[in-house]
Each structure stands twice: as C-alpha cells, then as structure tokens.
Amino acid sequence: MALRRFDNKVVLLTGSAAGIGRATALRIAAEGGTLILADRNLAGAQQVAATIARDFGGRADAIAYDAADVTSSRRMIDNALAFHNRLDCLINNAGIYRRNHFAETTGEDWSLVLAVNLTSIYHIIHQALPALTASRGNVVSTASTAGLEGIAYAAAYAASKAGVIALTKSLATEYAPAGIRFNAVCPGRVRTDLGIGLAPVENQNPQIAVRPSKLLGKTETGEPEDLAGAFAYLASDDACYVSGSVLVVDGAQTVG
Ligand SMILES: NC(=O)c1ccc[n+]([C@@H]2O[C@H](COP(=O)([O-])OP(=O)(O)OC[C@H]3O[C@@H](n4cnc5c(N)ncnc54)[C@H](O)[C@@H]3O)[C@@H](O)[C@H]2O)c1
C-alpha cells in the first residue's frame, strides 16, 4: 500500500522551485500532503505546484519569498497561513552557496550567506510559532555536512549551516514540552545548481579534494531524490519520537 503520511497535513517548504526542495515537495505531495511552496523563483515554484496538481491531484500554492529580506520572511508566513489557517510542517530549505578564498570573502558576502541560510530561519520560525504550537507541528531545516565538518573556500556557508544545527538542537530542547519537534538534514554533495553549478575557486589547493560517495550502486554525487525520503520521514509522524536529530544523508561521503 502506498504511504499516505501527509493526508490532511499542511506543509510549507522554502526553496522548493528546484533541487532538493522540489524533489521533497513532490515526495510529500505523493503522500497526500497539501503544499505551500515559497521561493524567490516564483515561476519555478508555480511549475512545481502545477506538476503536483497534474501528477498527484493534490493542492499546492506558490508564494514569492526572498530569504535575504527580513520583512519578506515574516510576511511569507502570514501569507502561507492565509491559505489554510494551519501549519503542520515547516521545511526550511532555501539556501545559497558562495565559494571563495576566505581572504577574499567580503563582509557583504558573509552577511548575505548568513542572512539567507540562517537568519531567515530565525524569522520564519519566530513568526510560525503560534501556528506550530496549535498543530503540535514540526520543523525540518536543511543544514549540510559542511556545518558538521567545515568546508574549504566556503567558511560563511559552513558557519551558516553550523548555526542551523545549533538552532535546531536548541529549539528541540526548548519546545519539547510544547510538543513541537525540530530536526535537521545534512546533505552531502548533491547534483543541483547549488551543488555542482559553481566554478572551482581560482588557485584552489589540489590537496583539498571533494569526497565522493562510497556507497555501492550510487553515483559519486547524490541526486535530489536521494534526499527527499529523509525530509519526508522527519516531517512525518513516523518520526514522532525524533527531535533534535541531525540526519546525515551523503552516501558515506564524509565517513572514513
Ligand atoms: N546541493 C548540495 O550539494 C547541497 C549540499 C548540502 C546542503 N545543501 C542545501 O540544500 C538546500 C537546497 O539546495 P539545492 O542544492 O537544492 O539548491 P538549488 O539551487 O537547486 O535550490 C535552492 C532553492 O532555493 C531558492 N532560493 C535561493 N535563494 C533564495 C532566497 N534568497 N529566497 C528564497 N528562495 C531562495 C532557489 O530559487 C532554489 O529554488 C540549501 O539549503 C543548500 O544549502 C545542498
């Protein structure tokens, strides 16, 4: 029997026009979820919504949202709640990746990466707390193996993702008595615009290599669909006893 873990659940997913967010949206829709797709790329999110309606007969609404803008983050939650007046799962997935030598990383680069990848999540969760409290909902945020291990030529990115992990664990503790779960997923390298779209850094030290997946039958770089099941699991009631977890999904890229 097909899984229907998201029947009657409203799921808000940021960064859902492409890549990991798109794959996760399709997976949750296939399991009966009602989606709200928030992205800077509104046309892309609308296309995902149309695919959901066509392939699964489900409801999905797209809303414009810029994670770099505090007002937009807070307004986005109000707009999302206007659709169904409830929120069961919030998936904070929008993110950007900038690569450069640390010495050439400007304060502006640093601030933008932190704003999009971390500070937006503070504003979103803060604004969504009353709705999450009412539904005893849950939050899944996209971190990265970079947030656990660090990564050369992307210190701001790694710092932002380490922040996502710390925020997740802190809120899991603080809101456990309210019944709200908080978890994070740490993807390794995944075949998306963000994961493979950037040119190598000039004069990159060749001794600092990208670590490929070691998993039998898998390509060296993961596919967005390899991640979707992990997000769906954590957002579902199958994970009702899971909070404060950081799930690494990297095809054994970082072990060993
Ligand atoms: N691809 C990888 O190798 C990898 C590895 C670890 C973590 N991640 C994380 O996974 C998440 C998804 O990335 P992806 O690989 O699917 O990349 P992607 O570029 O395919 O998708 C990112 C999505 O976020 C949206 N977005 C970007 N900036 C935004 C903003 N300011 N406001 C609103 N939306 C914005 C984009 O429009 C896009 O739809 C990110 O948080 C990323 O850091 C990716």
The ligand as a Gaussian input file, in Angstrom:
#p B3LYP/6-31G(d) Opt

LIG

0 1
 N       23.361000      20.540000      -3.429000
 C       24.215000      20.278000      -2.453000
 O       25.311000      19.733000      -2.710000
 C       23.859000      20.626000      -1.036000
 C       24.656000      20.094000      -0.010000
 C       24.359000      20.412000       1.309000
 C       23.286000      21.236000       1.590000
 N       22.531000      21.740000       0.591000
 C       21.418000      22.624000       0.945000
 O       20.224000      22.168000       0.359000
 C       19.319000      23.279000       0.214000
 C       18.729000      23.250000      -1.175000
 O       19.763000      23.453000      -2.115000
 P       19.798000      22.730000      -3.543000
 O       21.085000      22.006000      -3.627000
 O       18.539000      22.027000      -3.805000
 O       19.995000      24.029000      -4.465000
 P       19.124000      24.661000      -5.648000
 O       19.905000      25.855000      -6.078000
 O       18.769000      23.630000      -6.651000
 O       17.789000      25.105000      -4.903000
 C       17.776000      26.164000      -3.998000
 C       16.390000      26.790000      -3.995000
 O       16.395000      27.864000      -3.052000
 C       15.880000      29.019000      -3.698000
 N       16.492000      30.218000      -3.120000
 C       17.791000      30.611000      -3.213000
 N       17.941000      31.802000      -2.618000
 C       16.723000      32.165000      -2.144000
 C       16.244000      33.301000      -1.446000
 N       17.035000      34.337000      -1.150000
 N       14.928000      33.331000      -1.116000
 C       14.105000      32.320000      -1.434000
 N       14.494000      31.224000      -2.116000
 C       15.794000      31.152000      -2.468000
 C       16.228000      28.862000      -5.175000
 O       15.409000      29.661000      -6.011000
 C       16.032000      27.365000      -5.361000
 O       14.688000      27.053000      -5.679000
 C       20.141000      24.529000       0.535000
 O       19.846000      24.963000       1.844000
 C       21.570000      24.050000       0.458000
 O       22.448000      24.810000       1.235000
 C       22.782000      21.453000      -0.724000

